[in-house]
């Protein structure tokens, strides 16, 4: 009896199929992770595109009093921005857009008169629902982006900065 048990334990028949099954499950798990990471990256890119469009429109809010005081040929070539108007325009532009059916929230807007920057975020559902990750993240992924723009008097009407 002892000899049969020892032979059964040390017998290697079928061990390759167990190894292949384990590696297949590992490969499947890694593939799901890569799909989720790629989807998050694409969602962030979409959020940046939406935000850049909105901030470009907002950066064209001209501060007419400063513009006519300084003239078009000021030393920096930057057109002055009406910060209060730009803030409203940016928020209106963002409110009219969604990211994959989810609202986009404006975290912050800062304006120094020449440069307009904004931070936005949105919450999306993961592409593949993985039970363990669903418990960790609550079934939602928070996507954040920061963009900036300034109107300049060169061949391009605005310069965008995205992070």
C-alpha positions as CSV (number, residue, x, y, z in Angstrom):
1,X,0.0,0.0,0.0
2,X,2.8,2.4,0.9
3,X,4.6,1.5,-2.3
4,X,1.5,2.3,-4.4
5,X,1.0,5.7,-2.7
6,X,4.7,6.6,-3.3
7,X,4.4,5.6,-7.0
8,X,1.2,7.6,-7.4
9,X,2.7,10.8,-5.8
10,X,5.9,10.6,-7.8
11,X,4.3,9.6,-11.1
12,X,4.5,12.4,-13.6
13,X,1.7,11.3,-15.9
14,X,-0.6,14.3,-16.7
15,X,1.7,16.9,-15.1
16,X,2.2,18.7,-18.4
17,X,-1.5,19.3,-18.9
18,X,-1.8,20.9,-15.4
19,X,1.2,23.1,-16.2
20,X,-0.3,24.2,-19.6
21,X,-3.7,24.9,-18.0
22,X,-2.0,27.0,-15.3
23,X,0.0,29.0,-17.9
24,X,-3.2,29.5,-20.0
25,X,-5.0,31.0,-17.0
26,X,-2.0,33.2,-16.3
27,X,-2.0,34.4,-19.9
28,X,-5.7,35.0,-19.9
29,X,-5.4,37.1,-16.7
30,X,-2.6,39.1,-18.2
31,X,-4.5,39.7,-21.4
32,X,-7.5,41.0,-19.5
33,X,-5.2,43.4,-17.5
34,X,-3.6,44.7,-20.7
35,X,-7.0,45.3,-22.3
36,X,-8.1,47.3,-19.2
37,X,-4.9,49.3,-19.2
38,X,-5.2,50.0,-22.9
39,X,-8.8,51.1,-22.6
40,X,-7.9,53.5,-19.7
41,X,-5.2,55.0,-21.9
42,X,-7.6,55.5,-24.8
43,X,-10.2,57.0,-22.4
44,X,-7.6,59.5,-21.1
45,X,-6.7,60.4,-24.7
46,X,-10.4,61.0,-25.4
47,X,-10.7,63.2,-22.3
48,X,-7.6,65.2,-23.3
49,X,-9.1,65.8,-26.8
50,X,-12.4,67.0,-25.4
51,X,-10.6,69.2,-22.9
52,X,-8.3,70.7,-25.5
53,X,-11.2,71.6,-27.7
54,X,-12.9,73.3,-24.9
55,X,-9.9,75.2,-23.6
56,X,-9.0,76.4,-27.1
57,X,-12.4,78.0,-27.4
58,X,-12.1,79.5,-23.9
59,X,-8.6,80.8,-24.6
60,X,-10.1,83.0,-27.3
61,X,-12.0,85.0,-24.7
62,X,-10.3,88.3,-25.3
63,X,-9.7,90.8,-22.5
64,X,-10.5,93.8,-24.7
65,X,-9.4,96.5,-22.3
66,X,-5.9,95.0,-21.8
67,X,-5.7,94.2,-25.5
68,X,-6.3,97.7,-26.6
69,X,-4.1,99.2,-23.8
70,X,-1.1,97.0,-24.7
71,X,-1.7,96.8,-28.4
72,X,-1.2,93.7,-30.6
73,X,2.6,94.1,-30.7
74,X,3.3,93.6,-27.0
75,X,6.7,92.1,-26.1
76,X,5.5,88.5,-25.5
77,X,3.1,88.2,-28.4
78,X,0.5,86.7,-26.1
79,X,-3.1,87.9,-26.4
80,X,-4.6,88.8,-23.0
81,X,-7.4,86.5,-21.8
82,X,-10.6,87.6,-20.0
83,X,-10.3,85.0,-17.2
84,X,-13.9,85.3,-15.9
85,X,-15.3,84.9,-19.4
86,X,-12.9,82.1,-20.3
87,X,-13.9,80.2,-17.1
88,X,-17.6,80.3,-18.1
89,X,-16.9,79.4,-21.7
90,X,-14.7,76.4,-20.7
91,X,-17.3,75.1,-18.2
92,X,-20.1,75.5,-20.8
93,X,-18.0,73.6,-23.4
94,X,-17.2,70.8,-21.0
95,X,-20.8,70.6,-19.8
96,X,-21.9,69.9,-23.4
97,X,-19.6,66.8,-23.7
98,X,-19.5,63.3,-22.1
99,X,-16.9,60.7,-21.9
100,X,-18.4,57.3,-22.8
101,X,-21.7,58.3,-21.4
102,X,-20.3,59.7,-18.2
103,X,-20.2,63.4,-17.2
104,X,-17.0,65.3,-17.2
105,X,-16.2,67.3,-14.1
106,X,-14.0,70.4,-13.9
107,X,-11.7,70.0,-10.9
108,X,-10.0,73.4,-11.3
109,X,-9.4,76.3,-13.7
110,X,-6.5,78.8,-13.3
111,X,-5.9,81.8,-15.4
112,X,-3.1,84.4,-15.0
113,X,-4.4,86.7,-17.7
114,X,-2.2,85.1,-20.5
115,X,-2.3,81.4,-19.8
116,X,-5.4,79.3,-19.1
117,X,-5.0,75.8,-17.5
118,X,-7.7,73.4,-16.4
119,X,-7.9,70.0,-14.7
120,X,-10.8,67.7,-15.5
121,X,-11.9,64.2,-14.6
122,X,-14.5,61.6,-15.5
123,X,-15.4,58.2,-14.2
124,X,-15.9,55.3,-16.6
125,X,-16.7,51.6,-16.4
126,X,-13.9,49.2,-17.2
127,X,-14.1,47.4,-20.5
128,X,-13.7,44.0,-19.0
129,X,-15.1,43.3,-15.5
130,X,-12.6,41.3,-13.6
131,X,-14.1,40.3,-10.2
132,X,-10.9,41.0,-8.1
133,X,-10.3,44.4,-9.7
134,X,-14.1,45.2,-9.5
135,X,-13.8,44.8,-5.7
136,X,-10.7,47.0,-5.5
137,X,-11.9,49.8,-7.8
138,X,-15.6,49.6,-7.1
139,X,-16.3,48.9,-10.7
140,X,-15.3,52.4,-11.9
141,X,-12.1,53.9,-13.2
142,X,-11.3,57.6,-12.6
143,X,-9.7,59.3,-15.5
144,X,-8.0,62.7,-15.0
145,X,-6.4,65.2,-17.4
146,X,-4.8,68.6,-17.2
147,X,-4.7,71.0,-20.3
148,X,-3.6,74.5,-20.9
149,X,-3.8,77.1,-23.6
150,X,-2.7,80.6,-24.5
151,X,-3.7,82.8,-27.4
152,X,-0.7,84.1,-29.3
153,X,-0.1,86.4,-32.2
154,X,1.8,84.0,-34.4
155,X,0.8,81.7,-37.2
156,X,-1.1,79.5,-34.8
157,X,-4.0,80.9,-32.9
158,X,-3.5,78.9,-29.6
159,X,-0.9,76.7,-28.1
160,X,-2.2,73.7,-26.1
161,X,-0.4,71.9,-23.3
162,X,-1.8,68.5,-22.2
163,X,-0.6,66.3,-19.4
